[in-house]
Amino acid sequence: MAEALLGIAAARLEVKTDEREEIIKEFLPGNNCGACGFAGCGSLAAAIHKGEVPPNACPVADSATHEQIAAVTGTKAEERQRMAAFVKCRGTCDKTRVKYNYYGIMDCNKAANIPGGGARQCGYGCMGLGSCTKVCQFDAIQIVDGIAVIDKDKCTSCGLCVTTCPKKVIELKPYDTFFAVLWNSKEKGKEVKSACDNGCIGCTLCVRNCEHKAIDFKDNLASINSDKCVGCGICAEKCPTGNISRITDLTNVC
């Protein structure tokens, strides 16, 4: 008798989910990665259905999926620029120097909290302990020769690797980026070279030779504005350390 009453109460208290919300949820990837800012795909589906966020709120889904979701909601999906994660480091094992041998937990965030901010001489580069690989649900990141390497064709731009990296050496760039600076240190040339053979020396030749004003130089570090870059390649030609490369395939930056 008690079980029957509980069953009736549960049926009356059940929150009915609109069919469209369920359809939206089916279209979503189902990874529950949280890259959208919600707890999971179910929460995002509810928010899309209520009109709290647009149909393209999932950064992992492609444009075709966004259009399908928009059709369900009766709205229009704005086209999102495809992005991919990018590692700003060339500090491979044979090029960078270490201060001591690290035998702790293979986790970048753990190692970053020990004295010196990690075993490597460069305090700005990839630590190579693989925290980014552990959070990537799409098998898009590998540790190769001591640094993270990202396959941009597998990358869904969820951004979890970006938020996980304690050195902020990973960032999202447009998928079709022409050129990128493969360096993250803010130290000056002498200090950079004492830590890594592949370091940028801050000569600013790239800045001075870019006719399109697409390169900024701040805190001893050059950065390329993808919106202004036309892919002429002059900056890469002028760079004496090879720290500017054409990003035709992010798996080859090493």
Protein Blocks (a to p, Z undefined) as FASTA:
>chain_A
ZZmmmmmmmmmmpccddfklmmmmmmpnolonopnopablklmmmmmmnopacfklpmkb
cfklmmmmmmmnopacdddddddddddbfbdfklpccfbdcfbdcdfklmmmpghiiabf
blkbcehlommmmmpmnlpacceehiacddfklpgolommmmmmmnlpaccddfklcbdc
dbfbfbdfklmmmmomkbcehlommmmmmmnlpacceehiacddfklpgolommmmmmmn
opaccdfbfklmZZ
